[in-house]
Amino acid sequence: MMLELYHAEPVANSMKTLLCLKEKDLKFHSHYVDLLRFEQHRPEFLKLNPNGQVPVLVHNGAVITESTVINEYLDIARGFFTGPEPGLANAVLGVAFKGRPATDDLRGSTVFELLHALRRYFPDATVAGFDPLVHGSAIAELGMEPAVSIESAFAGASAVFLHNNHPDLEGLPIARLGQSMARPGIVYDFWGQNRAVTGLPPGIHVAGLGSWPPTLRAAARMVVQSNVA
């Protein structure tokens, strides 16, 4: 999952992203763009950024522009670049096909695709599972560690996925639950049932379909693509 940065110095925006990469100790491949030779207007660079501006970050073939968006992305998604750390844990809440009306039926549930992606990108990580109706034995058969409660699923997790729209997963006290998560950590709400979360602990982020501020939407898309592509 190599990061590539197209940059120029002493341009302030490039320096801002370079400092961010260095501070986070993230490895990247450097592409120096000589502005005095107008390399930013060459066809191969314009394919990356039609505006002809640096910096440009490329990750897994995806392109992110604008230094502020790049830095926010690096801050949110750092765990996906550095790889699994010892004890890395994920959690999936709501594994049934749907939450409204509530059911314990797993047929047709997209949790299988989510678990496949998590195991592909984080083969050494544990995955806890919780569902208000699905029995723990069925969760164990999916290869997850059954959690006895929402609180225990959040505890120690680096990433928590709110997979279905069961009422018990709406309006969660994420600021409090996030206190027990690993840092950095992210809570991804597939149904957007937990919006406008405030008071989050440092290093904990919340995302969901349509819930990001406009300046972070590009970064959010990249986090999702990196984790479940």
N, C-alpha and C positions, 0 to 999 in steps of 0.2 A: 504494500500500500504506500508506494513512494510519493512524496510530496515534491512538486517542482515549482520553483518560484522564478518568474521573469521580473527582473528589477533593474534599477539604475541608481547610481549615486552621483552627487549628493542630494538626490531628490528626496524631500522629506517624507512623502507617502511610502516610498520604498523602504526608507530607513525604519519607519514605524513598524512595518511588517517584519523586517529582518530582526529587529529587536525582540518582537513578540516570539518569533521562532527560536531565537537564542535563549530567551528567558525560560521558555518551556522545554528547552533541550530537545527539540524535534529535529530529526535528520531530514535534509531536503537536498535536492539537486538544484544547483544555482545556474540560471541562464542570465548572463549580463546583457542588457540591451543598451547599446551605445546610442544615446539620443543625439549626439553631435553628428553621427553618421546617418541619422534618421532611420535607424533600424526599427523603430516603433511603427514605421509606415510601410515596412516590407510586407508583401502578401502573406507570408507564413505567420507573421505576428498578427496581422489584421484578422486572420482566421480565428485567433484566440480572443482578441478584443478589437472589434471593429472601430472602437473609439481611438485606438492607437495610444493607449495610456498604460503606464505601469503604476503599481505592481499587478501581476496576474498570477494566481495560484492555480495549479492543475493537480487534481487528485483523482486517481482511477479514471482518467480521461475526462473528468468533469472540470469545467472552468469556472473560477470565481474571481470577480474583479472588485475593485474599490477596496482600499486598505482597511477601512473601518469594518466592512462586512467580512473581509478575510480574517481580521483579528478576532472578531466575535466568533466566527466559525472555528478557529483554532482553539479558542477558549472553551467552547461548548464541547467540541468533538475530540479533545486531546486524548481521551482514553481509547478511542478507536484507532489512533495512530500508533500509540506506544505499545499496543498489544495487551494480551491478558497478563495481569499481575497475579502473584500468588494469592489465592483466596478470592479471585474475582467471582462475583455472583450476579446473576440476573434473576428477575422475578416476573412471572406472568400472572395477572389477576383477571379472572373471567375467561375460562377456557372453553366454555360451552359454545354451541353454534350461535346462540343469541341470548341476550339478557332480558329482552322485553318482547313478548311475555317470557318469563323466566322458564328455563328448561335445563335439564342435565344432559341433553342430547349432544354428542360430539360429532355426529355425522354432518359433513359439510362445513365444519369449523375451520377457519383459516389459521387456527393455532398450530396446525401441522406444518404449514409453510413457515410460520414465524420460528418455530423450534428448529426447523431444518436450517434456517439462515443463522440463528444464534450458534448452533453447533458447528456450522461451517466456519464462521468468523472467530468464534471463541471456543475452540474445542476443549480447552481445559477448564472452562468455567462451569460452575454449578447453576442449575436453573430451578428455582422454587416455583411451585404452582399453587394457586388458590382459586376456588370457585365456591360461591355460596351454596350451590346445589350438587356439583359433581363430587362424588365420593373420593376420598383420598386414595383408595386403591386404584381407581381409574386414572387419577393424576399420575400415580407412580408408574402405571403401565405405559404412560407417554414418555417415561424417562425423566420425569421431574421429581423433585423432592416435595412431598405434600406439606404445605404450610397450614397451621391450625387456625390462623387468623390473618387479617389484612396487615396488622401490625408486625407479625412475625415474618411475613413475606417481604416487607420493606426493610427489615433490619439487616444491615450489612450489604444490601444490594447496591450495585453500581448503576444498574438500569432496571427500571420498573415499567412494565408495559400493561396498561389498562386496556385489555383486549376486546371485551364486549361491553354492552351498555346496560348491564344489570343495575338496578336502582341502588344497590349497596356500594357501587363504585362511583356514584355521583356525589359531588360536593364533599369530597374527602378532605380531612384536615391535613393537606399535603405539607404545609409548613411544619407542622408538628411531626408528621411521619418522616419527613426528610431529615430530621435530626438524627435518626438512627441509620441513615444510609451511608455508604462509603463515599468519599470525595475524590475526584469529581463524580457527580451522579446526575442522572437524567430520568425524569418521569415522562413517558410518552403516552398520551391519552388518545386512543384511536377514535373515540366518539366525541371528544370535546366536551365532556361532562364536567370538567373542572377548569373553568376559565377564570382569568383575572386573579390568579393566586398571588398573594402578597406575603411578605415576611419570610421568604425562603432563606434557609441557612446559606452561608457562603459556600459556593461550589456546587450547589444543587440547582438544576434547571428544570423547567416544565415546558413541554411542547405538546402539540396536538394538531390535528387537521384544522387549518384555518385560524389557529389561536396565536400565531406569532405576530409581533409587530411588523410592519412592512419592511423595515430595514434588515430584519433577520430572516425573512422568508427564504431567501436564496441559501443561507446557511442551514436552515432547517431542512430544506430539500436534500442538501448534501449529506447531512447526518443520517437521514432516513435511507438514502441510497447506499451509504457506506455500510449500514448495519443490516439491511434486509434485501439488498440487490441480489 
